[in-house]
Amino acid sequence: MGRQHAIVAKRIINHDAGGRAIVCCWDDCTRPATDLYKTVQHEHVRGVRCADVDAGAAAGRHITFAFCTYRHKAYWDNATGENALVSLDNTGRAYGNLPAGARRSI
């Protein structure tokens, strides 16, 4: 009898949609997203504390995006903010590039 690894990735369930798992936020991927690969987008002034935004004491919001794999999360993270500007300078496009350390050689 072989050993089995524990399942650590949990699907994120949307109870408003009848209890279905949400899908990956990357492009046209239709696989279920897990709680392992989440990223938070901060939409508030840099000097404002996140706790103040979450409590409603300051203007702004946080948006959470979930993905099915680390690779899809890396695509997303590299297509936002300063990473997108660097990617645009290097490759001519901001969307669809992996960060330099995540690329595989063929």
C-alpha positions as a Python dict, from the first residue, in 0.01 Angstrom:
ca = {
    (1, 'M'): (0, 0, 0),
    (2, 'G'): (149, 331, -110),
    (3, 'R'): (145, 659, 74),
    (4, 'Q'): (-87, 936, -27),
    (5, 'H'): (-15, 1304, 12),
    (6, 'A'): (-261, 1526, 187),
    (7, 'I'): (-476, 1749, -33),
    (8, 'V'): (-390, 2107, 56),
    (9, 'A'): (-556, 2290, -232),
    (10, 'K'): (-920, 2371, -176),
    (11, 'R'): (-1155, 2485, -446),
    (12, 'I'): (-1323, 2820, -383),
    (13, 'I'): (-1699, 2776, -378),
    (14, 'N'): (-1939, 3050, -483),
    (15, 'H'): (-2255, 2992, -280),
    (16, 'D'): (-2437, 3267, -471),
    (17, 'A'): (-2398, 3061, -789),
    (18, 'G'): (-2550, 2745, -648),
    (19, 'G'): (-2239, 2612, -476),
    (20, 'R'): (-2024, 2584, -788),
    (21, 'A'): (-1648, 2627, -778),
    (22, 'I'): (-1522, 2953, -928),
    (23, 'V'): (-1306, 2927, -1239),
    (24, 'C'): (-950, 3046, -1288),
    (25, 'C'): (-918, 3421, -1349),
    (26, 'W'): (-654, 3381, -1620),
    (27, 'D'): (-764, 3460, -1977),
    (28, 'D'): (-980, 3179, -2114),
    (29, 'C'): (-893, 2907, -1861),
    (30, 'T'): (-1197, 2714, -1740),
    (31, 'R'): (-1037, 2502, -1468),
    (32, 'P'): (-1148, 2550, -1105),
    (33, 'A'): (-949, 2802, -900),
    (34, 'T'): (-796, 2702, -566),
    (35, 'D'): (-720, 2892, -249),
    (36, 'L'): (-346, 2824, -294),
    (37, 'Y'): (-302, 3061, -585),
    (38, 'K'): (-465, 3391, -493),
    (39, 'T'): (-345, 3746, -545),
    (40, 'V'): (-490, 4069, -406),
    (41, 'Q'): (-517, 4390, -606),
    (42, 'H'): (-501, 4702, -390),
    (43, 'E'): (-707, 4993, -519),
    (44, 'H'): (-627, 5266, -270),
    (45, 'V'): (-369, 5536, -208),
    (46, 'R'): (-27, 5395, -123),
    (47, 'G'): (-6, 5573, 214),
    (48, 'V'): (-338, 5435, 340),
    (49, 'R'): (-325, 5123, 557),
    (50, 'C'): (-503, 4815, 423),
    (51, 'A'): (-673, 4762, 759),
    (52, 'D'): (-831, 5108, 731),
    (53, 'V'): (-963, 5029, 383),
    (54, 'D'): (-1104, 4694, 497),
    (55, 'A'): (-1275, 4861, 796),
    (56, 'G'): (-1431, 5126, 571),
    (57, 'A'): (-1240, 5409, 742),
    (58, 'A'): (-1056, 5501, 420),
    (59, 'A'): (-1150, 5511, 53),
    (60, 'G'): (-1048, 5220, -165),
    (61, 'R'): (-1095, 4847, -200),
    (62, 'H'): (-918, 4515, -236),
    (63, 'I'): (-1000, 4268, -511),
    (64, 'T'): (-896, 3904, -479),
    (65, 'F'): (-823, 3698, -790),
    (66, 'A'): (-786, 3318, -773),
    (67, 'F'): (-610, 3088, -1017),
    (68, 'C'): (-581, 2716, -1084),
    (69, 'T'): (-199, 2695, -1094),
    (70, 'Y'): (105, 2895, -993),
    (71, 'R'): (185, 2947, -1362),
    (72, 'H'): (-147, 3125, -1430),
    (73, 'K'): (-99, 3339, -1118),
    (74, 'A'): (251, 3431, -1242),
    (75, 'Y'): (107, 3537, -1580),
    (76, 'W'): (-143, 3763, -1400),
    (77, 'D'): (107, 3915, -1157),
    (78, 'N'): (348, 3988, -1441),
    (79, 'A'): (74, 4164, -1641),
    (80, 'T'): (-6, 4422, -1370),
    (81, 'G'): (161, 4728, -1220),
    (82, 'E'): (533, 4790, -1263),
    (83, 'N'): (582, 4435, -1394),
    (84, 'A'): (361, 4517, -1693),
    (85, 'L'): (568, 4825, -1777),
    (86, 'V'): (894, 4630, -1763),
    (87, 'S'): (742, 4351, -1972),
    (88, 'L'): (617, 4604, -2224),
    (89, 'D'): (967, 4752, -2259),
    (90, 'N'): (1129, 4409, -2294),
    (91, 'T'): (885, 4228, -2523),
    (92, 'G'): (652, 4490, -2666),
    (93, 'R'): (349, 4349, -2486),
    (94, 'A'): (233, 4361, -2126),
    (95, 'Y'): (-5, 4065, -2128),
    (96, 'G'): (81, 3697, -2162),
    (97, 'N'): (442, 3697, -2043),
    (98, 'L'): (587, 3499, -1756),
    (99, 'P'): (839, 3666, -1526),
    (100, 'A'): (1202, 3598, -1613),
    (101, 'G'): (1259, 3332, -1346),
    (102, 'A'): (947, 3136, -1441),
    (103, 'R'): (1027, 3077, -1807),
    (104, 'R'): (1117, 2730, -1928),
    (105, 'S'): (1372, 2659, -2196),
    (106, 'I'): (1261, 2428, -2476),
}
